[in-house]
Amino acid sequence: MNHPTLHTLVKHDPYEVRHLLLSGNDPGANSLAQMIAGVHSEIATGTQFEMHKREDELMQQWSTEGFKIEERAFEPWNRTLTLLTAMGYRVIYDPQQVNMERRNLTGAVPLAQWSSRAAKNGGEYEYAFDGNTLSAQPKLPAMTLNYKTTAEFAKVMLEASKLRDSLGPTLTFYLAD
């Protein structure tokens, strides 16, 4: 399957993620879609040239609003599922789902049936798709970050990392059409 080209843009204050998806491998027929707050909407269809131009215009507009291109951005599972579905993926490989009795040796699960992961103490995971794999990490509770120096910043980040590790492992999953 030919997956859409994905551009992920993030604004950090407040945190917001937007995705642009350019689909089609026919120079005369491409489509451009966006995902904002997990809502997928078609923007336009047209020639490859027209859609690339529109894509560039949108990315420029969003950059004036404070968005920057990032390889991956963490979001809740429901938003990530919408993105993965729009990208054409249908299956996730989860090692926890390997079951010899059912002959599921790969841990393959339809995305629509996958229950995602739960962090310790009832916490949630957040997910980021980088175009190839799906990363998952425990979501940190809201924190007030107080630091004035680089050393204080490093200490706060170390504490946040230890807290995330205590909630569960960071994971990588593979996907299929």
C-alpha positions as CSV (number, residue, x, y, z in Angstrom):
1,M,0.0,0.0,0.0
2,N,1.1,3.5,-0.7
3,H,0.8,5.5,2.5
4,P,0.2,9.3,2.5
5,T,3.1,11.7,3.1
6,L,2.8,12.9,6.7
7,H,3.9,16.2,8.1
8,T,3.5,16.7,11.9
9,L,3.5,20.2,13.4
10,V,3.5,21.0,17.1
11,K,2.9,24.2,19.1
12,H,4.2,23.9,22.7
13,D,2.4,26.6,24.6
14,P,-0.3,25.4,24.8
15,Y,0.5,22.0,23.4
16,E,-1.3,21.3,20.2
17,V,-0.6,18.8,17.4
18,R,-1.6,19.2,13.7
19,H,-1.0,16.7,10.9
20,L,-1.1,17.2,7.1
21,L,-1.5,14.1,4.9
22,L,-0.8,14.2,1.2
23,S,-2.2,11.2,-0.6
24,G,-2.0,9.9,-4.2
25,N,0.7,8.7,-6.5
26,D,-0.9,10.0,-9.7
27,P,0.5,13.4,-10.7
28,G,-3.0,14.4,-11.8
29,A,-4.9,13.3,-8.7
30,N,-3.8,13.9,-5.2
31,S,-5.6,14.8,-2.0
32,L,-4.7,16.9,1.0
33,A,-6.2,16.3,4.4
34,Q,-5.5,17.7,7.9
35,M,-6.0,16.3,11.4
36,I,-6.5,18.8,14.2
37,A,-7.3,17.7,17.7
38,G,-7.9,14.2,16.3
39,V,-10.4,15.3,13.7
40,H,-9.7,14.2,10.2
41,S,-10.9,16.5,7.4
42,E,-10.3,16.6,3.7
43,I,-8.9,20.0,2.5
44,A,-8.7,19.7,-1.3
45,T,-8.1,17.4,-4.2
46,G,-6.1,18.3,-7.4
47,T,-2.9,17.9,-9.2
48,Q,0.2,16.9,-7.4
49,F,1.6,20.4,-8.0
50,E,-1.5,22.1,-6.6
51,M,-1.6,19.9,-3.5
52,H,2.1,20.5,-2.8
53,K,1.5,24.2,-3.1
54,R,-1.5,24.1,-0.8
55,E,0.5,22.0,1.7
56,D,3.3,24.5,1.7
57,E,0.9,27.4,2.2
58,L,-0.7,25.7,5.1
59,M,2.6,24.8,6.8
60,Q,3.7,28.4,6.3
61,Q,0.4,29.7,7.9
62,W,0.7,27.3,10.8
63,S,4.3,28.3,11.4
64,T,3.1,31.9,11.8
65,E,0.8,30.6,14.5
66,G,3.7,29.1,16.4
67,F,3.8,25.5,15.0
68,K,7.1,23.8,14.2
69,I,7.7,20.6,12.2
70,E,8.5,17.7,14.5
71,E,9.2,14.1,13.6
72,R,6.8,12.8,16.2
73,A,4.3,14.2,18.6
74,F,2.7,12.4,21.5
75,E,-1.1,12.3,21.6
76,P,-3.9,10.3,23.3
77,W,-4.7,6.9,21.8
78,N,-8.0,7.9,20.2
79,R,-6.3,10.7,18.2
80,T,-3.4,8.4,17.2
81,L,-5.8,5.7,16.1
82,T,-7.5,8.3,13.8
83,L,-4.1,9.2,12.3
84,L,-3.0,5.6,11.8
85,T,-6.3,4.7,10.1
86,A,-6.0,7.7,7.8
87,M,-2.4,6.6,7.0
88,G,-3.8,3.2,5.9
89,Y,-2.6,1.0,8.7
90,R,-4.9,-1.7,10.0
91,V,-2.8,-4.0,12.2
92,I,-0.5,-3.4,15.2
93,Y,2.0,-6.0,16.5
94,D,1.9,-6.2,20.3
95,P,4.2,-8.7,22.0
96,Q,1.7,-9.0,24.8
97,Q,-0.8,-10.4,22.3
98,V,1.4,-13.3,21.2
99,N,-0.6,-16.5,21.9
100,M,0.6,-19.9,21.0
101,E,-2.7,-21.6,21.5
102,R,-4.5,-19.2,19.1
103,R,-1.5,-19.4,16.7
104,N,-0.9,-15.7,16.9
105,L,2.9,-15.9,16.9
106,T,3.4,-12.3,15.9
107,G,1.0,-10.6,18.3
108,A,-0.9,-9.1,15.4
109,V,-4.1,-7.3,16.4
110,P,-6.5,-5.2,14.3
111,L,-6.0,-1.6,15.3
112,A,-9.7,-1.1,15.9
113,Q,-9.6,-3.9,18.5
114,W,-6.4,-3.1,20.2
115,S,-6.9,-1.9,23.8
116,S,-3.8,0.2,23.9
117,R,-1.7,0.2,27.1
118,A,-2.4,1.3,30.7
119,A,0.3,2.8,32.9
120,K,0.6,1.9,36.6
121,N,-1.8,3.3,39.1
122,G,-4.5,3.7,36.4
123,G,-2.5,6.1,34.3
124,E,-2.6,6.5,30.6
125,Y,-0.1,6.1,27.8
126,E,0.4,8.6,25.0
127,Y,1.4,7.7,21.5
128,A,3.5,9.1,18.6
129,F,3.7,7.9,15.0
130,D,6.9,8.9,13.2
131,G,6.0,7.5,9.8
132,N,7.4,4.1,10.5
133,T,6.8,3.0,14.0
134,L,4.5,3.8,16.9
135,S,6.1,4.9,20.2
136,A,4.2,4.7,23.5
137,Q,5.2,6.2,26.8
138,P,3.3,6.7,30.1
139,K,1.7,10.1,30.3
140,L,3.1,12.2,33.1
141,P,0.8,14.0,35.5
142,A,0.6,17.8,35.2
143,M,3.8,19.2,36.7
144,T,5.0,22.7,37.5
145,L,8.5,23.1,36.2
146,N,10.5,25.5,38.3
147,Y,14.1,26.0,37.2
148,K,16.4,29.0,36.7
149,T,19.7,27.4,35.6
150,T,20.7,24.7,33.3
151,A,21.7,22.5,36.2
152,E,18.2,22.9,37.7
153,F,16.6,22.1,34.4
154,A,18.7,18.9,34.1
155,K,17.6,17.9,37.6
156,V,13.9,18.5,36.8
157,M,14.2,16.5,33.6
158,L,15.9,13.6,35.4
159,E,13.1,13.6,38.0
160,A,10.5,13.6,35.2
161,S,12.3,10.7,33.5
162,K,12.4,8.7,36.7
163,L,8.7,9.4,37.3
164,R,7.8,8.2,33.7
165,D,9.9,5.1,34.1
166,S,8.1,4.3,37.4
167,L,4.7,4.4,35.5
168,G,5.7,1.9,32.9
169,P,8.1,1.2,30.1
170,T,8.5,3.2,26.9
171,L,7.5,0.9,24.0
172,T,7.9,0.7,20.2
173,F,5.3,-1.1,18.1
174,Y,5.2,-2.0,14.4
175,L,2.3,-1.6,12.1
176,A,0.9,-3.2,8.9
177,D,-1.7,-2.5,6.3
